[in-house]
């Protein structure tokens, strides 16, 4: 899956309802109906229904009493959610038939699981959730002895989503067994498990499709299975479909045969897969079309699937995908093991992308590109998502974490390697440099909270699993891998990863496995001291939360420096000895100016202080953490800060561009945490009037955003606006509002930033041009060239902010007419820019109105956009409090979405009253928000810090601003 910012982060609350019924299947249809009818009449056979109905079930159904063979939470303490280990899956044979037509969204199927007995045990335990399982269909066979094993009873474990098949005799170690289960379920509308999706053609015809999303623990909603990542097996999948539809899965199509029991339907059987985890299984039945990539781009057959009317938008992904795949084969020195790679754009999808092996699924916005309306920023995001998901073909698919505590081995590596893959196909974009501001610095804002978590942490419940897919796994994971890359060198990292992948392929791994391979290679290459292991170093970064602040106090006469490490916190520093790290130290000075060396010259070995001699002449500035290679912040004594600021004002290019971005970020964060005076921080930032490079501005805008949200309701906001306009004035004059033919990709990103800020800060020229450009577009709406794609977000938002109902309804109409999902998302963000309370409330109400025209995947985007609007923040907060149950009902099944709703509020709340309201809200709704519990704690801490900042630092900032604007 992609990063949490796209990336995207619920409880699996399951009840059981015993129901009378039959299971309709193929091949055995008529005979089974007769047998079941006889059983129902003679014995009152009942069928267990696992989980709540996916659609339309009354609340009473969810609370239905359980039967005698079902256990509940009241029967035992906190359950162990892990499967018993006496049986290991070897192979699945899965057959399923989805039906999707108005009034009948269902699927039925049969699965046979072959298992190896590694120890004695008297049961076969499978995961099952929200499926109807016919008791008499469950059969267990000792394959080794070719005989049936009597089944005593079935036990449905409610909390753990277990179907326990209790046997009359224990399994024999060394024997193979098979279990056969027939099942059915509902194609839900929750974007989880096996769900239905739809789109409307240009002629107004609604088309349906069936899609799977099984990660992290929703394969059990699709078929009975052993749904843990380490339990890999092969899969032979057969899908039923109408003859006018198409079925795709992880592997190539093998055969197609008529379905003798259903007219106009066929069975597609796919080749047997490599051993893989259940969460990576995928299939789609639809009327999508495929565009095949040029075979010369890759030895692997590569196709991109989409709606027929969006086929032209697949060209870009079909070009870069094979090139990135080939690059990864070379980089990892490991061939892609599958015969084909499909990528498909889904009209409804909960993530930007999902790394199903051989069949990567994406949201349309993440995969489709129209050059006329897709911005450079969206094109870069698309490229990175494709690179991210393809990286998973090795990290996650070929080698999988043994358990969810190490999911960062998937997501952190994919997040980092996507930078390398993107750089390979688009080197001028400088994406590896952008990682510093958009990944490392961003995640530090989360990891500086007391409510953060270690990268690797115990995972003991479904809620725990879901909440592992957050910025810590993705972005901190990527940042510490970047630190390893810089610390050990690229070639050492590459060789170690190649050895790791070859040794662990088709298996499950832990972080200690990776540390072992890295240590061995680093010692061979001499890039790590022989008496140091990677585990020694990296366990301090993965097994404890947070990161250090290294404070440098120089003795200018002796040319020495004392380094002190403390845990950095948003509300200060932690002086305890509970948190200490192995910190790689790199530094340079005015005289040395060695910004290319990122291997450490010194280490802080879990020690509070370290003194280093001969660091710099007394008149030289010193910079620690070259290219921000380490995951930590740096503070200096006042004299060194002054020398750094002076150098920036005189000739900022003396510092590496990444270090300039680091200085901006560190200074403003230290000011926010009370570790540096805002006078020093803002004086340093003032050099930006002379800055022309994108990266320092990227860091600045991220940090100025905090000041903007804090001050926008205060009397000092005017001073802040003048300060920002003064800073960006030269950049706005240079880059301009209008695009130029000579513009580079970085120019487009820079213009997008500066136009957004100029218009929002009240720059007269920016506002006038944006409003006039929008009016011209209203007069000629089919002319996409009037509003350049790269400033559309600012033009749309400015026009709707200054406009009224006419402009708002125009954009809503264009949203419904657009065939490009990325353009639709820009329009949704624009709709949230209005200052009209009635329109904001209408937009919010559509979030919980199923037929409003907004898809589930649009929910967080709209809510976050409204919350970030000064006129919408309070309205969004009221909406959340008044409609929390409806929001949970609509969005909690889509992983990441509910926590993102909560997180969207953090920048809108900064008063004591709002903090108290948030505390009350979190307490009253704890029972329905368990899947977002960590996010709620982090938002509470963030808001508490914002309230404290307003009380203690806002006046200090405003006074400085008023003294320094002219």
N, C-alpha and C positions, 0 to 999 in steps of 0.2 A: 504493500500500500504506500501511497505517497505521504509526504510529510504532513504533520498535524496541522500545519497552516492550510494545507489544501484539504496542509494537511493538513485534515481532519482528524470521537474518543468516547453497556447498559444492562441493566440488570436482566437476568433471565429469570423472570418470575413465572413459574410454571405451576399450573394446577391440573388435576386429572379429573375427567368426567367419564363415568362409566356409561356407555351408550349401547343400545341395541342397534344392530345394523349388519350390513354385509360389505364385503370388499370386492368391488368389481375389478377384474383383471382380464388380461387377454388369455389365449390358449386354454385356460381352465374355466373360462367364464361360465358357461351353462352348467357344467358339472358342479362347480363351486357354489353357484346360486342354489342348486337343488340340495346340496349337502348342508349348506348353511340354513336353508329354510327348514330342513328336517331337524337340524339341531336346535334351532330357535323354538320350534314347536315342541320338541321332546324334552329339552333340557333347559330352555331359557338362556341359551348361550349369550353372553354379553361380550362386547368388544371394548377394549380399553381405549380411551381417547387421551392421548398425552398432550398436555398443554392446552392453552386457551385457543378457541377458534381464531383464525387470523382475521376474519372480517365479521363485524356485526354481532359478535356474541354479547348477550346481555351481561351486566355485571354479576348477576346471580350465577352464571355459568362459571365464572372465574373462582367463585367461592364455594363451588360444589363440594359436598363432603366426599372424602376419599373412602375407598373400600378396604376390606381387611388386609389385603395383600400389599397395600401401599403404605409407605412410611412417610412421616412428616417431620418437620423441624422440632416439634414438641417431643418426639420420641428419643432425641439424642442431642448431645452438644454439637457445636459447630462441626459440620461434616467434612470429611476428607473428600475433596472433589476428584481425586485421581482414581483412575481405573485400577482394578487389581492387575497384577503383573504376571499371572501364571499362563496367560494366553497372549500370543503376539500375532497380529494379522499378517498374512502373507499376500492375499489376493482378494479382490472384490469382483464379483460379476453383478452388474447393476443394469436393470432394465426399468425404464419409466416412460410414461405417456402423459404429457401435459395436455389439457384441454382448456382453451381460452376463447370463450365467446360470451357475450352478454348473458348473465344469469348462470354461467357455469365456468368458474375458474377453479380447476381442480387438477390433481395429478394422482396417478396410482402407479404402483411399481412393485418390484420384487428384487431382493438382494440376497446373494449368497456370499458369505464371508468365509474364506479359508484361513485357519489359524494354526499356529504351532504351539503345542503345550511345552512350556519350559519348566513347569513345576506342577505338582498336583493341585487340584482345586475342584470344587463341586458345582461350579457355575460357569456360564458364559455371560459376560456383562457387556452390553452395548449402550451407547448413547442414543436416546430417542427424545425428540421434543416436537410437540405440535403435529404429530402424525397419528393416524388411526392404524393400529396394528391388530390384526385378527389373531386371537390367541391360538387357534388350531392350525395356523399356517407356520408356526414356529417349530422347526425341526432341526435336530442336531445329529450329525453323523461322524462316527470315528472313521476318517478316510483311510487311515493306515490299516485298520482291520475290516473295512468295508461293512460296517454295521450301524444301525440306528442306536442312539443313546437315549434312553427314556427320559422325558422331561417331567419333573415332579410338579412344578408350578412356575408361574411368572410373577415376579415382584417388580412393581413400578415404584421407583424411588423418586418422589416428587422433587425434592430440592436439587438432587444431583443429576436429574434427567437421565437416570439409569433405567434400562430394561434388563433385569436380572433373570436369566434363564437357569433355574435351579435344576440340577441333574440328579438322577438316581444313583449315580456312581461318579467318583472323581475322574478327571481326565488323567491320562497316562503321560508322564513326561517323555518327550521324543515323538509322540504321535501327532499327526495332523488331524484337525477336525474341521467340519464345515457347519455353519448355522445358516438356515434359510428363513427369511422373514418376508411376508407380504404386507404392504402398507399403502396408505393413501393420505392425501392432505389437500390443503387449499392453497392455490396460487395467491399469495397475500399481496397487499399493496404497501408493505412496510419496508421494502428495499432490503430484505434480509431472507436468507434461506432460498427457497424457490418462489419467485415473485412474478407478478405480471407488470408489464410496462406497455405504454401505448404512445402513439403519435398520430397526428392528423395530417393528411396529405394536403397539397395545395388545392385539391378539389373538394376538401372538406370531409374526406372519408377517414374514419378512425380505424387504425390498424393496431392489433395486439401482438405481443410477443411474450415468451416465457424466458426468464433470466435467472441465473443463480448468483448468489453472493454468500459464500460459506465461511469466510474469515470473520473473526477468529474461531468462533465455536458454533457456527450455524449449519455445518454439514449435517448435524443430527436433525435438523428441521427438514432435510431433503431426503435422507435415507438412513436407516439404522446403521450405525458404524461405531468404530472405536476412535472417537473424535479428539485425539491428542496429537500434538505436532510430531512427537518422536515416533509414533506408531505408523511407519510408512508401509505401503503395500502397493502392488500393481492394481490397475483398474481396467476392466473390460466393460465398456459402457455401450448400451443400446438405447436409442431414443426413438420414440414414436412421434410421427408428425404427419400433417396433411401433405399430400403430394405437391401442393403449390408452395409449401414453405421450405425452409432450409434448416438443418440442424448442424451445429458445430460444437466441438468439444476439445479437450486437451490434445488429442491425437488425431491423425488423419483418418478420414472415412475409409472403412474397409469394404463393407458390403451394404447394399440396400435391397430389402425384400418387402413384398406386399404384406400388409396386415390382413389376414384372412377374416378377421372378426370385426373389422371396421372399414367400411367402404371409403375409398379415396385416401386411406392412410397407409403409410409405409413404416418399416423399421430400419433405422440407420444404425449399423454397428461400427464402432471405431476400433482402431488397432489397440492392442494392449499397451498400457503406459509403462514408463519406468517406475520404480518404487517412489511413491510420493505421499505427502501428508494429505489427510482428508480435506483440510481447509483450502487446498490448492485445486481441488476438482472443480470443473466448471462446464456448463453447457448452456446453449442458447437455442431456442427454436423461434424462428422469425421469418420475415420476408426481406431481410437485409440483403444487400449486394456486396460483392467483394471486388476490390481493385488489387491486382497482383503487382508486386514490385518488380522492377527490372532484375532479372536473374543474375546479371553481372555484378550487382551490388553485394550479394551474399550467396554462399553455398547453401544456405537454408531457404526453403520456400517461404516467402513472406507475403502476407495478405493483410489488407485493412478493410474492415467491414463497416457499413453504415446504412442509414436509410437511403433509398435510391435517389431522393432529391438532394442528398448531401454528398453524393459520391465524389464530386469535384473537389470537395473540401478535404478529402483524404490524401491528396497528392503529396503534400509536404511530409506528413507522417510516414507515408510509404517510401519516401526518399531517405529520410534521416534514420528511420528504424533499422533497416538492414546495415547501414554504415556503422551505427553504434554497436550493433550486435557483433559485427566483424571486429571492431576495435576491442571489445571486451574479450573475445576469444584470444586475441593477441596479448592483451594486457594481463589476463589471468593465466595465459598459457594452458588453457583448458578449453576443448571444443564444446560448443553448444550440443547437448546430447540428443535433442529431439529432431525429427525430420521436417518439422514445419513450425512456423511462428505466426499466429494470427493475433491481430489487435482489432477490437471492435468497440464502436462508439454507441453507448446506450442512451436513449432518451431520458430514462430515469436510472440514476446510479448514485449510491451514497457517498462515494469517494471520487477523487480525481482519477484514480486508477487502482487496479487490483491485479497482483502478479500471478494469476493462475498460470500454471506451467503450460506453455504452448498456446494459451488463449487468454491474453491480457484484455481485461475489460476496462473501459474508461467512461467517464461522463463525456458528453459531446463537446463541452467547452474545453476539455483537456486534450482532445485528439483532433478536432476538426478546425481547419483554418481557411478563411476567406481573405485573400490579400487586400480586398477593398475595405474591409471593416475590422480586421483583426489587428490589434496594436502590436508594437514591438515587444511590449511587456508581456502580452498574452502569448506571442510567438515564442518568447524565451521560456515562459512557464510551460508551454506545451512541450518544447524540446526537453526541458528538464524532467518533466513527468515521464515522457517516453524513455529517457535515459535511466530514470529511477527504476521504472518497472522492469526494464530489460536487465538492469544490474541484479535484480532479484532472481533472475533465472539461475544465477550462481549462488548469491547470498540469500538464502531463504528457500529456494526450490531444490537445487542440487544438494546443498548442505543446509540443514534446518536446525533451529535451536531446539534443544532437548525439552525445554519447557518455556513458558511465557515469561519467566523472569529474565531470560536472556533475549527477548525479542529485539533488543537494540542491536544484536548481531545481524539481524535482518535489516532493520530500518535505518540504523546509524550508518551501516556500510553503504546501503543503497543511496542514502542521502548524500554521502560524501562522493561516492563513485559517480553519481549522476553529474557532478561538477566536471569530472574528467571526461565523461562521455560527451557532454555538451561542448566542452572545450575542443574536443577532437573534431566535431563537425562545424563548430562556429567559434574559432579561436579569437576573432576580433571582439567578441562579446565580453571577454575577460571574466567569465563566470566564476572561476576559482577565487579571484580576488573579491568578487561580490559576496562570496560565502561568508566573509568576515563580518560584514554588516548585516546580512540578511539571515544568517544562521547563528553564528557564534554570539554576536552581540545581542541578538534578539532573545536567544534562550537564556542568556544571563539574567534578563529581567525576571524570569520565572525561577531560576535556580538561586537567586538571591533572596528568596522567600524562606522563612522558617518552615513553611508547609510544603517545601519541595520534597523530592524523594531521591534516593540513590538511583543510578542508571539500572543496576541489577538489584532486585528486591524480591522478597518472598511473595508468591502469588498463591492465594488460598481460596479464591472464590471467583465466580463469574464476573462480579463487579470489578475485582482486582484485575482480571485479564483485560477487560474492556478499557480500564483506565491506564493500562500500560502503553496504549497507543497515543502518546502525548509528545510534547516538545522535548521532554527529557530523553525519551528513546530515540527520536528522530534527530533533533538538532544538537543536543549535547553529545549523543552518540557519535554523530558526524564530526563534531568539533574535536573530540578527543582522538578520533581516528586521524584527523588532519594533524593533530599534535604528534601522533606517532609517525606519520609520514614525514613531517619536518624534522623530527627528532632522530629517526633511524635512517633516513634517506629513502627516496622513492624506490630505488632498486632493491633495497633490503625488504621493504614492505611488499613489493611486487613478488619477489621470490618466495617470501614466507607465505603469502596468500595462495600462490600457485601450489606450494607443497601442502598447505592446509586443505585446499579444495580437492586435490587428488587423493589425499589420504582419507578424507571424510565424506567423499561423494556418496550419495544415496543414504547417508546416515544422519544422525542427529548429533549436535555438538554443544558444548558449553563454552563460556568465555575462557576457561582455563585451557581448553584445547587450543584456542587461538593464541593465547599467551605463550604456550609451549613452542609452537611453530615459529612465532616471532622471535622468541629468545634464541632458539637454535640458529636461526638465520643471522640474527644480529651478532651473535658471538662469532659465527663463521666469517662475517664480513668486517668484524672489528668496529661496528657502529654502536656497540653497547659494551661497557666494561664487563670483564669476565665475572666479576663478583656481584653483578647486578642482574636481576631477571626482569623481564617485562611484567610479570605478575606482581613483583614487589612494587613496581612503579604504578601500574595501571589499576591495581585493586584499590589504591587510595582515591582514584577518580571514579570508579564504578560502584564501590561498596559503601560509600558515604555520600550524602547529599552535599550540594553546595560547591563552592570553589573559593580559592584564596584571593585575598588582597595582599600583594607584596608591597610593603612600604620601604622606600629607599631613603636612607638618611646618610648623606655624604659627609666625610671629614675632608674638607677641601684642602687643608694644609698637608695632610698625610696621603692624599690621593686615594683614599679607601672609601668603602661604603658598607653600611650595615643593612642587611635585608631582614625584614621581619614579616612572617606570614601570620595572617588571621583570616578566619572565615568572613567573607564579605556578605553583608546583609543589607537589604533595602533600608532598614531602620538603623544601620550603623555597622559595627563589626562585632564578632564573637571573640572575646579574648581568652576563652577557655582552651584547655589543651585537648579537648575532645575531637577537634578537627585539625588534622595536620596532613600535608600532602608531600609526595615526592614531586618536586617542581623543577623542570628543566629551565635553566637560566641562560638566556642569551642577551647580550647587550652590546651597544656601540656608543661611540662618542663623536663629538664634532671633529676631532683630529682623525680618528680611525674611519668613521663613516662606512662601517661594514654592514650594510643592510642586506647582503645576500647570504650571509651565514646564519643558518637556522638550527644547526646542531649545537646542543648545549655545551658551554665551556665550564659550567659549574652546576651543582645540584644542591637543592635543599632537600635533605633526606629525612623527611618527617621531623624536621627540627624547627623550633620556633624562630631561631635567628641564625644568620650566617654572615660572617664578615669576609669581604673580598678586598684584597690589596691591589694597588696599581690599576685602578679602574679608569681614571681620567685626570687630566690636568685641572687645576682649580678653576680655570676660566672656561673650561669646556662643558657643554651640556652633556648629559648622559641619557640614553634611551634604553630601557629594559623591555624585554619581550619583543625581539626583532620580528617584524611582519606579524605581530600578534600570534606567534606560533603556539604559545601556551594558552591554556584555558584559565586565565586569571587576569585580574586587573592590577594596575600599578599606580601607586601614589609616590610623590617625591617630596623632599623638603622644599620650602618656599623658594629658596635661591635657585634650585634646579628648575622649578616651574617657571620662574621668571626668565631664565635663560632660554628655555624651550619656547615660551611665548614670544620672546624677542626674535628668535630665529624664524618662527612662523611669520612674523610681521615683516621681517627683512627679506627672507628668501625661503618660502615654505618648501620649495622643491629639494632643499637639503635633506629633508626627511622622506623616506619611502612613503608612497601614497597610502599603503595599508597602515603604516604607523601614524600618518596624519589622521586617518579615520579612527584609529585606536585612541589617539590623544583626545579627540573631540568626544568620543563616547566615554572614555574613562573620566575625563574632567567633569562632564555634566552628571554622570552617575555618582561620582564622589561628592559633588555638590548636593545632589538629591539626598544622599545618605548621611550628610552632615560631616563628611570626612575631608572636605575641601571647601574653602569659602567660595560662595558663588561669585564674588568679585574676581577671584583667580580664574574660575571656570569660564565665566562669560567674557573675560578679557581675552582668554585664549581663543574662544570661539569667534571673536570679532575678526580674526585674521581671514575668515571665509570671504570677506569682500574681495579678496585677491585670488581666491581659489577657483580653478577652472576644471579640475578633475571631478568625476562623478562620485567616487567612493567617499571622500570626506563629507560631501553634501548629503549622501545617503545616510551616513551616521548622524549628521546634524539634524536632518529632518525627522529621523526616528526619535531623537531626544527632544527636539523642539515641540514635537507633538505632545509630550507630557506637559510641558509648560503651557501650551495652548489650551489643553483641556482643563488644566487647573485654574488658569487665570481668566478664562473667557467670560465668567460671570462676575468679575471683580472690576473695581474702578481703575485698576492698573492695566486693564487689557489694551487700552489705547497705546500705552507706552510699549507693550509687547509687540503690537502690530507695527508700530513705527520702527522698532528695532529689527524685526524680521524683514520688512521692506527695504531697510537700509542695507542689510546683509545681502539680500538677493538682487538688489537693484542692478549692480554690474553684470551679474549672471543673466538676468532677464534681458538686459540690453544686448548682450553678446549672443545668446542663444535665440532670442526672439520668440514671438508668438507663432509666426507662420513657419511652416516647414520649408526646407531648401533641398534641392536635388542632391547636394553634396553631403547631406546629413548621414552620419554613421548611426549604427545601432545605439551606441552610448549617447549620442546627441539626442536621439528620440527619448531615451530613458530620462536624460537630464531635463529636456524640455517638459516632459510630462510632470516631473517633480516640481519644477519651478513655476509652471503655469498653474498647477493646483494650488500652490502656496500663494502665489501672487494674487490670484482671484479671490481666494478665501481671506486674505489679509486686506482686501479692499483696494488693490492696485487699479486705478481708474482705466488705464489703457487695456489691461487684461480683461476687466469686466465688460467694457464697451465692445471689444472685439468678439468676446465669447457670445454676448447677447445678440449682436448683429449677425454673427455666423449662424446661430441657431435660427434666427428669423428667416434667413435665406434658405435654410434647409426646410423649414416649415412650408415655404412657398414652392419648393421643388423636392418633395420628400424621397423620391426615387433616385435622386442624384447623390450617391454615397460619397462622392469626392468633395462635396461642399465642406463637410466636417472631417478633417483628417483623423484617421483611426487613432493616432497617438495622443491626441488631446481631446478625444470625444468625452472621456469621463469628466474632465474639467468644464468643457463647453456645456454639456448636458446639465451638470450639477449647478453651474452658475446661472444658466437660463431658468431652470426650475426654481432655484432659490429666489431669483428676482421676479419670476413670473407668477402665474396663477393657475386657475382651473384649465384654461385653454391649452397652455403648454403641457400641463400634467397629463391631460387626456390624450393629447397628441402623442406623447411618448408611450403611453399605455397601448394605444392603437398600434404604434410601430412595433412594440414588444410582441404583440400577438401576431403580427404579420411577418416578423423576421424568421428567416430559415437558418440563422447562424446563432448557435447557443452563446458564444462569447459576446456577441453583440447584445443579445437578450439580457445577459448579466450586467452589462454596462447600463442598460436602460433601467433595470431594477434598482441599481444603486442610485441612479439619477432621480427616480421617483421618490426616494427617501430624502432628497435634498430640499423639498418644499418646506416653507415655513407655515403652511396652512394646516392648522390642527386637524380640521375635518379630513383632509386628504391623508395625513399621516395615520390617523386612526383607521381610516378605510383600508390603507395598505396593511396595517398590523392585523386587522380583522381577517383579511384574506389568508393570513398564515394558518388559521385554524378552520378555514372554509374549504372543504375538499374540492369543490368545483369552481374555485375562484379563478383558475388559470395559472396559479402558482404550483409548481411541483414541490414535493417534499424536499428535494435537494436545494431548492431556492430558499428554504426557510431561514437558515442561518445567515445567508447573504443579506436578505432583506432586514432581518432583525438587527444585525450588526450595523448596517448602514443607517437605520433609523436611530439607533442608540448613539452613533457618533455625530449625529446632527444636533447642534445646540438646541434646536427647537423640538427635537424628538427624544432626547435622553430621558426626561421625566415621563413622557408618554410610554416609552418602551418599558421602563421600570414598572409603571402602573399596569401595563398590559401583562407583564410577566406575573405579577402578584395576583391579578384578577383571573388569569387564565392558565395557571400552572398545570392543572390537571389535563386540560385540553392539549397543551403543548407537549406534555409527557406522552399522552396517548398518541399523538400524531408523529412525534419525532424520536421517541426513545428507542425504537427498534433499529434505527439507522445509526450505527456506531459513529461516534464523534459528534453527532449533531446536537444532542442535548447539552453536553459540556460546553459546546461552543456558544450556545444561547446564554449560558451562565457567564462565560468569559466575556461576552460582548458588553456586559454591563459595567465592567470594572473601571473603565475610563469615564463613565458618565456620573459616577457617584463619588462625591468628596465632601459631604457634610455629615455632621454628627447625627442628624436625624436620619439621613439615608443609611448610615452605618447601622443604626439601631433597627431600622426597617429590614435591612438585609439579614441581620442576626435573627430577628423574629421569623422572617420568611424561611430561612434555612432550617430553623428548629421545627416550625409547623409543617414543613414539607419534606422532612428528612425521609419519611417512609416512601415517597414517590420519586425522590431524587438520589437514590443510593448510587445510581450509575454515574453521578456527577459529584460525588461527595468530596473528592480531592479538589476538583475545580472550585467548588463552593468555598472550601477552606482557603484556597489561594486567593479567590476574589475578596473574601472577608479581610485577609491580611493586606491585600493590595489597597482596599478602600480605607482600612485603618491607617495605613501609611500615608495615603493621600490626605486624610483628615488631619493627621499630625503635621504633614508638610504645610498645609494651609495655615495651621495655627502657628508654626514655628519658622517657616522659611519664605512664605509668599511675600511678606513685607520687605524682606531683605532683597529679594529679586526685583521687586517693583522699584525700590529706591535706586538700585544700581541702574536699571533701565532708564529711569527718569533722568538720572545724572549723565547718561552717556548717549542720549539721542539728541539730534540737532536737526 
